[in-house]
Amino acid sequence: MSYKFIDEREPTDEELNSLMGEAIKKVRQKQKKAIEVFMNDLHNQIARIKQTKKHAKEA
């Protein structure tokens, strides 16, 4: 849906609800992606720490 109509006239409740729904959906997608990236990074950091500990014990 285009935001252009907002400049031209007062949007209807249905249009506002649609825009809000789209905005909420996009925020949730970004939030989900950010959590996935964070969890992957955390997992990688834990794996590196375990690897470092393993090498330290072997040395």
N, C-alpha and C positions, 0 to 999 in steps of 0.2 A: 504494500500500500504506500502511496506517495504522500509525503507531508505537504505538498504544494497547496492542497485545498485549505490548509490552516491559514495561509496568508490571504486567501480569497474570500473565505466565509467562516462562520462559526461551525465547527465540526459537530456532528451528531453524537449522541451517546454511544451508538453502535460503532461509529468510527473511532471514537476515543477508546472504547473497550478493546477494539481490535488492535489499535496501536499499543496500548498498554500490555495486551497479551503477547504481542510480538516482542516488545521490549523485555518483558519478564522472561520469555523463552530464551532470548539472546543472553541475558545476564546469567541464567541458570547454565547455559551451555558453556559460557566463559568460566563460570565458577567450577563446573565439573572438570573442564580441561586444566584449570589451574591446580586443582586438587590432584589430578592424575600426574601432572608434571612434578608437583611437590613430593608425592609418594614415590615416584620413580627415582627422584634425586635422593631421597632419604634411603631408599633401598640400596642405591649405588654407594652411598657413603658408608652404610653399615657393612656392605660387602668389602669395601676397601679397608675398613678398620679390621675386619676379621682376617683379611689377607695379610695386613701389616703385622697383626699379632702372631699369625702363623709363621711368618718369616722371622720374627723376633725370637720365637721359641726355638726355631731351627738353628739360629745363629749362635 
